[in-house]
Amino acid sequence: MGPEILIPITLFMMIFGIFYLIYSTRNRERLALIEKGIDASIFLKGKENGVPAWKILVVNLAFLLIGSGIGIFIALLITTYTSLENGAVYPSIIFIMAGVGLLAGFRTAKDLDKE
C-alpha cells in the first residue's frame, strides 16, 4: 500500500468528515432549539427574499470569462506591438483583467441584490 493510494483515501475521509461535522452540528443546534421551545423558523429567514445564488454565480462567471478574454486580447496587442516577452505579459494581463471582471461582477451582483 503505497503513498499513491493514501492520497485519495485521505481526501475522501477529509471531505466526509467536513460534511459529517456540518450536518451533525446543524442537527444538534436544531434539536436544542426544539427542546427549548423556540420556533425553528429562524433558519428560514433570509431565504425568502433576495436573488438566487445561481444568478449571482452566473453573473460572476460571465464577467470573469469576459475579463479573461479581454486580458488575452490586450496581451496579444501588447506582445505584437512592443518588444516585451510573452512569458510575463500573458499571465499578468489575464489575471489583472480577470480581477477587474470579478470586481465588475461583484458590483453587478450587489445591484441585483438591491432590486
C-alpha positions in Angstrom: 0.0 0.0 0.0 2.0 2.9 -1.3 1.5 6.6 -0.9 -0.4 6.8 -4.2 -3.4 5.1 -2.7 -3.3 7.1 0.6 -3.9 10.4 -1.0 -7.4 9.6 -2.4 -8.4 7.8 0.7 -7.3 10.7 2.9 -9.0 13.2 0.6 -12.3 11.2 0.8 -12.1 10.9 4.6 -11.4 14.7 4.9 -14.4 15.6 2.7 -16.6 13.1 4.5 -15.5 14.4 7.9 -16.3 18.0 7.0 -19.8 17.2 5.7 -20.5 15.0 8.8 -19.4 17.7 11.1 -21.5 20.3 9.4 -24.7 18.2 9.4 -24.3 16.8 12.8 -23.7 20.2 14.3 -26.7 21.7 12.5 -28.9 18.8 13.7 -27.8 19.3 17.3 -28.5 23.1 17.1 -32.0 22.5 15.8 -32.7 19.8 18.4 -31.5 22.2 21.1 -33.9 24.9 19.8 -36.8 22.4 19.7 -36.1 21.3 23.3 -36.1 25.0 24.5 -39.4 25.5 22.7 -38.1 28.1 20.3 -39.6 28.3 16.8 -37.2 26.9 14.1 -38.4 29.5 11.6 -35.1 31.4 12.2 -33.4 29.0 9.8 -35.7 30.1 7.0 -35.1 33.8 7.4 -33.2 35.3 4.5 -34.1 32.6 2.1 -37.4 34.2 1.1 -36.1 37.3 -0.4 -33.0 38.1 -2.4 -31.5 36.9 -5.7 -31.0 33.2 -6.1 -27.4 32.1 -5.7 -27.2 30.6 -9.2 -27.9 34.0 -10.8 -25.1 35.6 -8.8 -22.8 32.7 -9.8 -23.7 33.1 -13.5 -23.1 36.8 -13.4 -19.7 36.5 -11.7 -18.6 33.7 -14.1 -19.7 35.7 -17.1 -17.7 38.7 -16.0 -14.7 36.5 -15.2 -14.7 35.0 -18.6 -15.2 38.4 -20.3 -12.3 39.8 -18.3 -10.1 36.8 -19.2 -11.0 37.2 -22.9 -10.2 40.9 -22.8 -7.0 40.2 -21.0 -5.9 37.7 -23.7 -6.7 40.2 -26.4 -4.8 43.1 -24.6 -1.8 40.8 -24.0 -1.8 39.9 -27.7 -1.8 43.5 -28.7 1.0 44.3 -26.2 3.2 41.5 -27.4 2.5 42.3 -31.1 3.3 46.0 -30.9 6.0 46.0 -28.2 9.2 44.0 -27.6 8.0 42.5 -24.3 8.3 38.8 -23.7 5.2 36.6 -23.9 6.0 34.7 -20.7 5.4 37.7 -18.5 2.8 39.6 -20.3 0.1 37.0 -20.9 -0.4 35.8 -17.3 -0.2 39.2 -15.7 -2.7 40.9 -18.1 -5.0 37.9 -17.9 -5.0 37.9 -14.1 -5.4 41.7 -13.9 -8.4 41.7 -16.3 -9.9 38.6 -14.6 -9.8 40.5 -11.3 -11.4 43.6 -12.9 -14.1 41.3 -14.3 -14.7 39.8 -10.9 -14.9 43.2 -9.4 -17.5 44.3 -12.0 -19.4 41.1 -11.4 -19.4 41.7 -7.7 -20.8 45.2 -8.2 -23.4 43.9 -10.6 -24.5 41.2 -8.2 -24.7 43.8 -5.4 -27.0 45.8 -7.6 -29.1 42.8 -8.4 -29.5 42.1 -4.7 -30.8 45.6 -4.1 -33.7 45.1 -6.5 
